[in-house]
Amino acid sequence: MPGSVEPNTLRDVERDLAHLDFSRGLTRDDIRRERPNLPRALYLDLPASKRYFKVEDVLRDALNAPNRAEGEVVREDFDEFSSRGAEDDGGPAAWGEDPIVGTHAEQQPPS
């Protein structure tokens, strides 16, 4: 987002959105319907299901979009089944000895 919309454009958008009535909350589609000149990059960086009650929240979410992980946009090279990261860290969660219980070897009941 920061690279896709210029700071001057953000100020213009902020001034433009200040004229909207946020009292009942607006989704990104509501905002776009009221302000069709809303930059496409900003529109796409907003979550589709969230309702906004302040201009500041709209801009904050748009600027923080790269840090938000809602799963709406997934990179083309993303492999959700890859185990590379887990293997680099010594195995997936619950791999190996449990620090609380100990080894997972089958134990014989006391005689």
N, CA, C and O of each residue as an XYZ file, in Angstrom:
444
protein
N       0.822     -1.210      0.000
C       0.000      0.000      0.000
C       0.849      1.251      0.000
O       0.632      2.114     -0.850
N       1.820      1.404      0.917
C       2.578      2.635      0.915
C       3.218      2.920     -0.428
O       3.343      4.086     -0.805
N       3.629      1.898     -1.166
C       4.230      2.122     -2.466
C       3.210      2.315     -3.565
O       3.542      2.845     -4.626
N       1.959      1.893     -3.334
C       0.973      1.938     -4.406
C       0.132      3.207     -4.415
O      -0.441      3.553     -5.448
N       0.044      3.905     -3.290
C      -0.718      5.150     -3.222
C       0.169      6.224     -2.615
O       0.722      6.047     -1.529
N       0.297      7.318     -3.311
C       1.161      8.417     -2.872
C       0.593      9.122     -1.642
O      -0.624      9.174     -1.465
N       1.472      9.669     -0.785
C       1.004     10.400      0.408
C       0.030     11.525      0.081
O      -0.939     11.731      0.812
N       0.275     12.265     -1.019
C      -0.659     13.331     -1.398
C      -2.038     12.758     -1.720
O      -3.063     13.360     -1.400
N      -2.048     11.592     -2.354
C      -3.311     10.945     -2.672
C      -4.025     10.538     -1.391
O      -5.247     10.658     -1.296
N      -3.275     10.058     -0.406
C      -3.883      9.680      0.877
C      -4.535     10.874      1.556
O      -5.624     10.756      2.118
N      -3.877     12.014      1.504
C      -4.475     13.221      2.096
C      -5.760     13.599      1.366
O      -6.746     13.992      1.990
N      -5.740     13.475      0.030
C      -6.942     13.771     -0.751
C      -8.067     12.796     -0.407
O      -9.223     13.195     -0.263
N      -7.721     11.521     -0.276
C      -8.718     10.505      0.072
C      -9.284     10.795      1.456
O     -10.492     10.696      1.669
N      -8.408     11.153      2.400
C      -8.866     11.459      3.757
C      -9.861     12.618      3.750
O     -10.892     12.562      4.420
N      -9.549     13.666      2.989
C     -10.473     14.809      2.894
C     -11.788     14.395      2.244
O     -12.861     14.816      2.676
N     -11.700     13.570      1.206
C     -12.895     13.129      0.490
C     -13.772     12.243      1.382
O     -14.993     12.401      1.400
N     -13.159     11.319      2.117
C     -13.926     10.414      2.970
C     -14.527     11.124      4.181
O     -15.507     10.649      4.755
N     -13.953     12.240      4.567
C     -14.464     12.988      5.728
C     -15.902     13.452      5.500
O     -16.606     13.760      6.462
N     -16.345     13.508      4.257
C     -17.704     13.959      3.938
C     -18.731     12.830      4.003
O     -19.926     13.079      3.842
N     -18.289     11.598      4.235
C     -19.215     10.465      4.298
C     -19.836     10.350      5.686
O     -19.263     10.798      6.680
N     -21.002      9.750      5.729
C     -21.690      9.502      6.994
C     -21.322      8.096      7.476
O     -21.823      7.103      6.947
N     -20.448      8.018      8.477
C     -19.983      6.746      9.008
C     -20.811      6.284     10.217
O     -20.447      5.301     10.863
N     -21.896      6.960     10.529
C     -22.646      6.686     11.756
C     -23.178      5.250     11.829
O     -23.277      4.700     12.926
N     -23.515      4.643     10.721
C     -24.019      3.261     10.720
C     -22.946      2.262     10.300
O     -23.204      1.062     10.210
N     -21.772      2.756     10.052
C     -20.680      1.889      9.595
C     -20.752      1.680      8.099
O     -21.836      1.497      7.546
N     -19.626      1.703      7.450
C     -19.556      1.513      6.003
C     -18.538      0.423      5.677
O     -17.443      0.396      6.239
N     -18.906     -0.467      4.772
C     -17.959     -1.458      4.279
C     -17.156     -0.816      3.156
O     -17.457      0.299      2.732
N     -16.139     -1.514      2.676
C     -15.353     -0.951      1.577
C     -16.217     -0.768      0.335
O     -15.999      0.163     -0.441
N     -17.208     -1.658      0.138
C     -18.104     -1.508     -1.013
C     -19.007     -0.291     -0.854
O     -19.280      0.416     -1.824
N     -19.469     -0.048      0.375
C     -20.282      1.145      0.627
C     -19.481      2.409      0.326
O     -19.979      3.349     -0.294
N     -18.239      2.408      0.776
C     -17.370      3.573      0.557
C     -17.146      3.783     -0.934
O     -17.208      4.911     -1.424
N     -16.888      2.700     -1.650
C     -16.638      2.825     -3.095
C     -17.894      3.278     -3.835
O     -17.814      4.029     -4.808
N     -19.044      2.821     -3.371
C     -20.305      3.231     -4.010
C     -20.510      4.740     -3.841
O     -20.949      5.423     -4.766
N     -20.187      5.248     -2.649
C     -20.331      6.678     -2.376
C     -19.220      7.511     -3.013
O     -19.439      8.656     -3.410
N     -18.031      6.925     -3.105
C     -16.861      7.629     -3.650
C     -16.201      6.757     -4.718
O     -15.189      6.111     -4.447
N     -16.769      6.731     -5.939
C     -16.245      5.867     -6.994
C     -14.805      6.207     -7.398
O     -14.138      5.408     -8.055
N     -14.333      7.387     -7.006
C     -12.965      7.780     -7.353
C     -11.947      7.274     -6.330
O     -10.767      7.613     -6.421
N     -12.385      6.464     -5.352
C     -11.489      5.876     -4.364
C     -10.427      5.057     -5.098
O     -10.775      4.211     -5.922
N      -9.142      5.286     -4.823
C      -8.089      4.538     -5.530
C      -8.294      3.027     -5.385
O      -8.569      2.517     -4.299
N      -8.152      2.342     -6.498
C      -8.373      0.890     -6.531
C      -7.463      0.166     -5.536
O      -7.907     -0.761     -4.858
N      -6.203      0.576     -5.441
C      -5.253     -0.075     -4.525
C      -5.725      0.051     -3.087
O      -5.622     -0.903     -2.316
N      -6.235      1.204     -2.720
C      -6.724      1.414     -1.361
C      -7.960      0.546     -1.118
O      -8.077     -0.093     -0.073
N      -8.863      0.526     -2.066
C     -10.074     -0.294     -1.960
C      -9.716     -1.767     -1.760
O     -10.289     -2.427     -0.893
N      -8.789     -2.281     -2.539
C      -8.416     -3.690     -2.461
C      -7.678     -4.035     -1.175
O      -7.680     -5.191     -0.751
N      -7.051     -3.050     -0.557
C      -6.326     -3.301      0.689
C      -7.230     -3.336      1.922
O      -6.772     -3.662      3.017
N      -8.493     -3.005      1.752
C      -9.427     -3.024      2.877
C     -10.120     -4.379      2.957
O     -10.464     -4.955      1.925
N     -10.331     -4.902      4.179
C     -11.074     -6.159      4.301
C     -12.517     -5.972      3.846
O     -13.129     -4.939      4.117
N     -13.051     -6.955      3.165
C     -14.385     -6.839      2.581
C     -15.508     -6.837      3.609
O     -16.545     -6.217      3.372
N     -15.338     -7.502      4.727
C     -16.449     -7.669      5.661
C     -16.469     -6.670      6.813
O     -17.443     -6.626      7.565
N     -15.428     -5.875      6.967
C     -15.357     -4.965      8.106
C     -16.181     -3.703      7.859
O     -16.242     -3.194      6.740
N     -16.816     -3.205      8.931
C     -17.543     -1.930      8.869
C     -16.684     -0.875      9.521
O     -16.102     -1.090     10.584
N     -16.613      0.264      8.871
C     -15.802      1.382      9.365
C     -16.702      2.474      9.905
O     -17.744      2.796      9.334
N     -16.263      3.038     11.036
C     -17.011      4.108     11.675
C     -16.224      5.416     11.709
O     -16.738      6.445     12.148
N     -14.972      5.372     11.242
C     -14.132      6.572     11.195
C     -13.192      6.498      9.997
O     -12.734      5.422      9.614
N     -12.920      7.640      9.426
C     -11.990      7.735      8.299
C     -10.613      7.209      8.704
O      -9.944      6.531      7.924
N     -10.201      7.528      9.926
C      -8.872      7.119     10.398
C      -8.723      5.603     10.370
O      -7.646      5.091     10.066
N      -9.795      4.883     10.684
C      -9.740      3.421     10.675
C      -9.589      2.876      9.256
O      -8.896      1.883      9.032
N     -10.238      3.530      8.313
C     -10.122      3.123      6.907
C      -8.665      3.254      6.463
O      -8.094      2.322      5.897
N      -8.075      4.411      6.724
C      -6.703      4.650      6.294
C      -5.718      3.749      7.035
O      -4.764      3.252      6.436
N      -5.942      3.536      8.330
C      -5.052      2.669      9.104
C      -5.061      1.250      8.544
O      -4.002      0.647      8.371
N      -6.251      0.710      8.261
C      -6.332     -0.649      7.718
C      -5.712     -0.741      6.331
O      -5.065     -1.735      6.004
N      -5.905      0.279      5.524
C      -5.315      0.268      4.188
C      -3.791      0.304      4.262
O      -3.111     -0.398      3.514
N      -3.263      1.115      5.155
C      -1.808      1.221      5.288
C      -1.192     -0.018      5.925
O      -0.040     -0.346      5.641
N      -1.932     -0.706      6.773
C      -1.420     -1.892      7.450
C      -1.782     -3.194      6.751
O      -1.539     -4.272      7.292
N      -2.351     -3.110      5.571
C      -2.788     -4.304      4.854
C      -1.688     -5.343      4.676
O      -1.960     -6.533      4.835
N      -0.465     -4.949      4.354
C       0.563     -5.984      4.182
C       0.844     -6.766      5.466
O       1.305     -7.905      5.399
N       0.577     -6.182      6.616
C       0.837     -6.843      7.886
C      -0.348     -7.667      8.379
O      -0.227     -8.421      9.344
N      -1.476     -7.523      7.725
C      -2.685     -8.212      8.156
C      -2.772     -9.540      7.412
O      -2.525     -9.598      6.207
N      -3.112    -10.575      8.108
C      -3.166    -11.901      7.487
C      -4.586    -12.445      7.560
O      -4.879    -13.318      8.376
N      -5.465    -11.930      6.710
C      -6.843    -12.409      6.711
C      -7.074    -13.492      5.682
O      -8.131    -14.122      5.662
N      -6.089    -13.713      4.826
C      -6.236    -14.750      3.829
C      -7.064    -14.341      2.628
O      -7.428    -15.198      1.823
N      -7.374    -13.066      2.479
C      -8.164    -12.646      1.324
C      -7.338    -12.682      0.043
O      -7.853    -13.003     -1.028
N      -6.052    -12.349      0.161
C      -5.174    -12.355     -1.002
C      -3.969    -13.221     -0.652
O      -3.258    -12.941      0.314
N      -3.742    -14.260     -1.427
C      -2.644    -15.182     -1.175
C      -1.685    -15.122     -2.358
O      -2.106    -15.127     -3.515
N      -0.380    -15.065     -2.048
C       0.609    -15.019     -3.131
C       0.473    -16.261     -4.014
O       0.037    -17.313     -3.548
N       0.842    -16.136     -5.271
C       0.736    -17.248     -6.204
C       1.650    -18.401     -5.820
O       1.306    -19.562     -6.041
N       2.819    -18.096     -5.244
C       3.781    -19.150     -4.919
C       3.578    -19.736     -3.528
O       4.404    -20.528     -3.076
N       2.497    -19.368     -2.836
C       2.242    -19.851     -1.483
C       1.859    -21.321     -1.525
O       0.979    -21.718     -2.288
N       2.525    -22.133     -0.696
C       2.225    -23.558     -0.600
C       1.857    -23.856      0.839
O       2.733    -23.973      1.696
N       0.562    -23.979      1.112
C       0.118    -24.157      2.485
C       0.519    -25.507      3.063
O       0.438    -25.703      4.276
N       0.948    -26.434      2.227
C       1.336    -27.753      2.716
C       2.846    -27.934      2.800
O       3.314    -29.025      3.127
N       3.603    -26.908      2.518
C       5.054    -27.005      2.579
C       5.506    -27.201      4.020
O       4.973    -26.576      4.937
N       6.486    -28.069      4.212
C       7.000    -28.305      5.563
C       8.390    -27.718      5.742
O       9.044    -27.963      6.756
N       8.842    -26.948      4.770
C      10.193    -26.376      4.842
C      10.430    -25.617      6.130
O      11.441    -25.845      6.794
N       9.533    -24.724      6.502
C       9.717    -23.927      7.709
C       9.749    -24.787      8.955
O      10.565    -24.559      9.847
N       8.869    -25.774      9.025
C       8.833    -26.646     10.194
C      10.110    -27.465     10.281
O      10.652    -27.654     11.370
N      10.595    -27.949      9.149
C      11.826    -28.742      9.162
C      13.026    -27.887      9.545
O      13.936    -28.364     10.222
N      13.034    -26.645      9.123
C      14.138    -25.749      9.477
C      14.184    -25.494     10.977
O      15.253    -25.254     11.539
N      13.027    -25.545     11.621
C      12.951    -25.296     13.059
C      13.058    -26.573     13.884
O      12.883    -26.528     15.101
N      13.340    -27.708     13.253
C      13.480    -28.955     14.003
C      12.254    -29.838     13.966
O      12.167    -30.795     14.735
N      11.322    -29.551     13.112
C      10.131    -30.391     12.978
C       8.870    -29.621     13.293
O       8.929    -28.547     13.892
N       7.717    -30.161     12.893
C       6.443    -29.482     13.141
C       6.081    -29.507     14.620
O       6.723    -30.198     15.412
N       5.057    -28.755     14.985
C       4.594    -28.709     16.374
C       4.290    -30.121     16.856
O       3.804    -30.953     16.090
N       4.575    -30.389     18.126
C       4.364    -31.686     18.768
C       5.270    -32.765     18.185
O       4.938    -33.949     18.244
N       6.390    -32.377     17.632
C       7.338    -33.325     17.057
C       8.420    -33.600     18.090
O       9.031    -32.669     18.614
N       8.651    -34.826     18.375
C       9.702    -35.159     19.322
C       9.170    -35.259     20.741
O       7.987    -35.514     20.962
N      10.063    -35.053     21.693
C       9.720    -35.208     23.102
C       8.898    -34.034     23.599
O       9.201    -32.882     23.288
N       7.863    -34.322     24.368
C       7.018    -33.302     24.968
C       7.699    -32.818     26.248
O       8.014    -33.636     27.113
N       7.936    -31.506     26.392
C       8.640    -31.025     27.573
C       7.866    -31.244     28.877
O       8.468    -31.235     29.951
N       6.571    -31.437     28.805
C       5.773    -31.636     30.008
C       5.609    -33.124     30.312
O       5.825    -33.554     31.445
N       5.232    -33.900     29.316
C       4.931    -35.309     29.509
C       6.186    -36.168     29.389
O       6.279    -37.200     30.052
N       7.120    -35.786     28.591
C       8.320    -36.595     28.348
C       8.211    -37.298     27.024
O       7.537    -36.812     26.116
N       8.862    -38.433     26.895
C       8.839    -39.144     25.618
C       7.453    -39.702     25.354
O       6.663    -39.915     26.274
N       7.177    -39.933     24.088
C       5.875    -40.449     23.680
C       5.913    -41.960     23.514
O       4.989    -42.554     22.958
N       6.982    -42.577     23.996
C       7.093    -44.030     23.880
C       6.005    -44.678     24.732
O       5.631    -44.172     25.790
N       5.518    -45.793     24.246
C       4.465    -46.494     24.980
C       5.047    -47.033     26.287
O       6.067    -47.721     26.272
N       4.427    -46.735     27.378
C       4.923    -47.158     28.684
C       4.071    -48.310     29.211
O       2.864    -48.375     28.980
N       4.730    -49.207     29.920
C       4.051    -50.354     30.523
C       3.419    -49.927     31.853
O       4.036    -49.182     32.615
N       2.214    -50.384     32.136
C       1.605    -50.064     33.431
C       2.404    -50.733     34.559
O       2.990    -51.797     34.366
N       2.419    -50.105     35.722
C       3.161    -50.704     36.836
C       2.558    -52.075     37.208
O       1.342    -52.262     37.153
N       3.427    -53.024     37.586
C       2.948    -54.370     37.945
C       2.578    -54.463     39.403
O       2.158    -55.523     39.866
